[in-house]
Amino acid sequence: MMENPWISGLVYSAVLVTVLMTAIAWISWFERKVAGRMQSRLGPTLVGPFGLFQPLADALKALQKEGIVPKDADPFLYRFAPPLTMALALGTAAVIPFTPHFLGSDLDIGVLYALALSGMMAFPIWIASWASNNKYALIGGMRMVAQGISYEIPMVLAALVPVVLSGSLSLGDIVEYQHVNGWFVLWPPGVGLGAFMLFFTTALAEGNRIPFDIPEAESELVAGPTTEYTAINWTIFAASEYGHSVITSALASTLFLGGWSGPWLPPLAWMVIKTSVLFVTITWIRWSLLRLRSDQLMALCWKYLVPFALMLLLVAGIWTHVRP
């Protein structure tokens, strides 16, 4: 470890951001190949072997395109929204323990920090939609705010289940507890699995992934909040969505699947495997299900997910009290 915390923090941040941004680029290739397989088409094949260089070609194309700012848009907010979205998506990774020693900051309130940044993703989307001065974008932003606020509640309640069971808000402590006592997805019987499924479902809504991509809804809103965005600005929004899905998968692995803990393989390998499996599941769901209507989406949250989350939290509290 470096003695100077500022230098060690900068080195860790540079390494983490580089790895995540590289992974996000080739995750886009992976999703397009999976989608092609599920829809009986090829996906990227021309640029590089098996189309592996397609993300590089896409990035070069986006950088060469003209970044157009609409005439009546707010120039500062219009340009500020995309990097803010990426910063919030990547900022959550600072508290996720990828190994026992590869951790940016083991905050005592790491769970709250991660959920707070995840919930704030609605703000740059709203800023982008309002700054574009486009009615389709504005409607998409309003949907995003309503969806984000609504689904954040059951998501927080689901994440509190491992907090109650482990007695800590630190993600590092939660992983260590599971390393000794077993993964929360397996126990308490039914409660841990229910909380995991609830957290995973709400994460899809937080990340604007099908069947919860109401803010985009290209059939009715063209592209929602990103309607007026072009070139690299639009690319940053797309990369942020992938980044949010990856980091949310890592967070779910940390809370319910034991994080880096596992036999035989190195800790980092276990973390990568668990996160990858959850992201593949997200991709599979995206290309398998249809989009929900706005009223169906809100009814699912408030009528079913919130009561279910409260019940799980109550049972977890009782379990902890009876079997400390």
C-alpha positions in Angstrom: 0.0 0.0 0.0 1.2 3.5 -0.7 1.6 5.7 2.4 0.1 8.8 0.8 -3.7 8.3 0.7 -4.2 10.9 -2.0 -1.7 9.1 -4.3 -3.1 5.6 -3.6 -6.7 6.9 -4.1 -5.8 8.5 -7.5 -4.0 5.3 -8.6 -6.9 3.1 -7.5 -9.4 5.4 -9.3 -7.4 5.5 -12.5 -7.1 1.7 -12.5 -10.8 1.1 -11.7 -12.1 3.6 -14.2 -9.8 2.3 -17.0 -10.9 -1.3 -16.3 -14.6 -0.4 -16.1 -14.6 1.7 -19.2 -12.8 -1.0 -21.2 -15.2 -3.6 -19.9 -18.2 -1.4 -20.8 -16.9 -1.1 -24.4 -16.8 -4.8 -25.0 -19.9 -5.5 -23.0 -21.7 -3.5 -25.8 -20.3 -6.0 -28.3 -21.3 -8.9 -26.1 -24.9 -7.7 -25.8 -25.2 -7.2 -29.6 -24.0 -10.7 -30.2 -26.4 -12.2 -27.6 -29.2 -10.2 -29.2 -28.2 -11.4 -32.6 -28.2 -15.0 -31.4 -31.6 -14.7 -29.8 -33.1 -13.0 -32.9 -31.4 -15.3 -35.5 -29.0 -12.7 -36.9 -25.2 -12.3 -36.8 -24.5 -9.2 -34.9 -21.1 -7.5 -35.3 -18.9 -9.6 -37.6 -16.9 -7.3 -40.0 -14.5 -5.3 -37.8 -11.8 -7.5 -36.4 -12.1 -11.3 -35.6 -15.7 -12.1 -34.6 -16.4 -8.3 -34.7 -14.4 -7.7 -31.6 -13.1 -4.3 -32.7 -16.6 -3.0 -33.3 -16.6 -0.9 -30.1 -13.5 0.8 -31.2 -15.0 1.6 -34.6 -18.2 2.9 -32.8 -16.1 5.2 -30.6 -14.1 6.6 -33.5 -17.3 7.2 -35.4 -19.0 9.0 -32.4 -15.9 11.2 -32.0 -15.9 12.2 -35.6 -19.6 13.2 -35.7 -20.7 16.7 -35.2 -22.1 17.4 -31.7 -25.2 19.5 -32.3 -26.7 21.6 -29.6 -30.4 22.5 -30.3 -31.0 26.2 -30.9 -33.3 26.7 -27.9 -31.5 24.3 -25.5 -29.7 25.3 -22.4 -26.1 24.9 -23.6 -24.4 24.4 -20.2 -26.9 21.9 -18.8 -27.2 20.1 -22.1 -23.5 19.4 -22.1 -23.2 18.8 -18.3 -25.8 16.0 -18.1 -23.9 13.2 -20.0 -20.6 13.3 -18.0 -22.6 13.7 -14.7 -24.5 10.5 -15.6 -21.2 8.6 -16.2 -19.7 10.0 -13.0 -22.6 8.8 -10.9 -22.6 5.4 -12.6 -18.8 4.9 -11.9 -18.8 6.5 -8.5 -20.7 3.6 -6.9 -17.7 1.3 -7.7 -15.6 3.1 -5.1 -17.2 1.2 -2.2 -17.5 -2.3 -3.8 -15.0 -4.8 -2.5 -13.7 -6.6 -5.6 -11.2 -8.5 -3.4 -10.4 -8.4 0.3 -7.7 -5.8 -0.5 -8.9 -4.2 -3.8 -11.4 -1.6 -2.3 -11.4 2.1 -2.8 -13.0 3.1 0.5 -14.6 0.7 3.0 -17.2 3.3 4.3 -19.2 2.5 7.4 -22.2 3.5 5.3 -21.1 1.9 2.1 -24.6 0.5 1.3 -26.3 3.9 1.7 -23.6 5.5 -0.4 -24.0 3.1 -3.2 -27.8 3.3 -3.1 -27.7 7.1 -2.9 -25.6 7.4 -6.1 -27.8 4.9 -7.9 -30.9 6.8 -7.0 -29.4 10.1 -8.2 -29.1 8.7 -11.7 -32.6 10.2 -12.3 -31.2 13.8 -11.9 -28.9 14.0 -14.9 -31.6 12.3 -17.0 -34.1 15.0 -15.9 -31.5 17.7 -16.5 -30.8 16.4 -20.0 -34.5 16.1 -20.9 -35.3 19.6 -19.6 -32.2 21.3 -21.1 -33.0 19.8 -24.6 -36.2 21.9 -24.8 -38.0 19.0 -26.5 -41.4 17.8 -25.4 -40.7 14.1 -26.1 -37.5 14.4 -24.0 -39.3 16.2 -21.2 -42.0 13.5 -21.0 -39.2 10.8 -20.9 -37.5 12.7 -18.1 -40.7 13.0 -16.1 -41.2 9.3 -16.4 -37.6 8.6 -15.3 -38.1 10.7 -12.2 -41.3 9.0 -11.3 -39.9 5.5 -12.0 -36.6 6.3 -10.1 -38.3 7.6 -7.0 -40.8 4.8 -6.9 -38.4 1.8 -7.4 -35.8 3.3 -5.1 -38.0 2.5 -2.1 -38.3 -1.3 -2.6 -34.6 -1.4 -3.7 -33.5 0.2 -0.4 -35.7 -2.1 1.6 -34.4 -5.2 -0.2 -30.8 -4.0 0.4 -31.5 -3.5 4.1 -32.2 -7.3 4.5 -28.5 -8.2 4.4 -27.7 -5.1 6.4 -30.0 -6.3 9.2 -28.7 -9.9 9.0 -25.1 -8.9 9.1 -25.5 -5.9 11.5 -23.4 -3.6 9.3 -23.8 -1.0 6.5 -20.2 -1.7 5.3 -20.1 -3.7 2.1 -16.8 -5.1 3.2 -18.3 -6.4 6.5 -21.3 -7.8 4.6 -19.0 -9.9 2.4 -16.9 -11.0 5.3 -20.0 -12.1 7.2 -21.2 -14.2 4.2 -17.7 -15.6 3.8 -18.1 -17.1 7.3 -21.8 -17.8 7.6 -22.9 -18.4 4.0 -24.5 -16.4 1.2 -27.6 -14.4 2.0 -29.3 -15.6 -1.2 -29.4 -19.1 0.4 -30.5 -18.1 4.0 -32.6 -17.3 5.8 -34.7 -19.8 3.7 -36.8 -17.8 1.3 -36.1 -14.4 2.8 -32.6 -14.0 1.3 -33.7 -15.3 -2.1 -36.8 -13.1 -2.0 -34.7 -10.0 -1.2 -32.2 -10.9 -3.9 -35.0 -11.2 -6.6 -36.6 -8.0 -5.4 -33.3 -6.1 -5.5 -32.5 -7.5 -8.9 -35.9 -6.5 -10.3 -35.7 -3.0 -9.0 -32.2 -2.7 -10.3 -33.6 -3.3 -13.8 -36.0 -0.4 -13.3 -33.2 1.8 -11.9 -31.1 1.1 -14.9 -33.9 1.8 -17.4 -33.7 -1.8 -18.8 -36.5 -3.7 -20.4 -39.2 -4.3 -19.3 -38.8 -1.0 -17.4 -37.5 1.3 -20.2 -40.5 3.6 -20.1 -38.4 6.8 -20.2 -37.0 5.8 -23.6 -40.0 4.1 -25.2 -38.8 4.7 -28.8 -42.2 3.7 -30.3 -43.9 6.7 -28.6 -41.1 9.1 -27.3 -38.6 8.6 -30.2 -35.7 8.1 -27.6 -37.0 9.9 -24.5 -34.4 12.0 -22.7 -31.7 11.4 -25.3 -33.9 12.5 -28.3 -31.8 15.6 -29.0 -28.4 14.1 -28.3 -25.9 13.1 -31.0 -22.3 11.9 -31.4 -20.2 11.4 -28.3 -22.8 12.9 -25.9 -25.3 10.2 -26.9 -22.5 7.6 -26.6 -21.8 8.6 -23.0 -25.5 8.1 -22.1 -25.4 4.6 -23.6 -22.1 3.8 -21.9 -23.5 5.0 -18.6 -26.5 2.7 -18.9 -24.1 -0.3 -19.5 -21.9 0.9 -16.6 -24.9 1.2 -14.3 -26.0 -2.4 -15.1 -22.5 -3.8 -14.5 -22.0 -2.0 -11.2 -25.5 -2.9 -10.0 -24.7 -6.5 -10.8 -21.5 -6.2 -8.8 -23.5 -4.6 -5.9 -26.0 -7.4 -6.0 -23.2 -10.0 -5.9 -21.7 -8.2 -2.9 -25.0 -8.0 -1.0 -26.4 -11.5 -1.7 -23.9 -13.8 -3.4 -20.9 -13.4 -1.1 -19.0 -11.0 -3.3 -15.4 -12.2 -3.7 -15.9 -15.3 -1.4 -15.7 -18.7 -2.9 -13.6 -21.9 -3.0 -10.6 -22.8 -5.2 -10.5 -19.7 -7.4 -8.9 -16.3 -6.6 -11.3 -13.8 -5.0 -11.3 -11.5 -8.0 -12.2 -14.4 -10.3 -15.3 -15.1 -8.1 -16.4 -11.5 -8.2 -16.0 -11.3 -12.0 -17.9 -14.6 -12.5 -20.8 -13.6 -10.2 -21.1 -10.1 -11.7 -20.9 -11.5 -15.3 -23.7 -14.1 -14.6 -26.0 -11.4 -13.3 -25.2 -9.1 -16.3 -25.9 -11.9 -18.7 -29.2 -12.4 -17.0 -30.0 -8.7 -17.4 -29.2 -9.0 -21.1 -31.3 -12.2 -21.5 -34.3 -10.4 -19.8 -33.9 -7.4 -22.0 -34.2 -9.3 -25.3 -36.9 -11.7 -24.0 -39.6 -9.5 -22.5 -41.9 -6.7 -23.6 -42.1 -3.2 -22.2 -44.6 -2.5 -19.4 -47.0 0.4 -19.6 -46.6 3.3 -17.3 -49.6 2.4 -15.1 -48.5 -1.3 -15.0 -45.0 -0.2 -13.9 -46.3 2.0 -11.1 -48.8 -0.6 -10.0 -46.2 -3.3 -9.8 -44.0 -1.1 -7.6 -46.5 0.3 -5.1 -49.0 -2.6 -4.9 -46.7 -5.5 -4.9 -42.9 -4.8 -4.5 -43.1 -2.3 -1.7 -45.4 -4.5 0.6 -43.2 -7.5 -0.3 -40.1 -5.6 0.6 -41.5 -4.5 4.0 -42.5 -8.1 4.7 -39.0 -9.4 4.0 -37.4 -6.7 6.1 -39.8 -7.6 9.0 -39.0 -11.3 8.7 -35.2 -10.6 8.6 -35.5 -8.5 11.8 -37.4 -11.3 13.6 -34.9 -13.9 12.4 -32.0 -11.8 13.7 -33.8 -11.3 17.1 -34.6 -15.0 17.5 -31.3 -16.4 16.1 -28.6 -13.7 16.8 
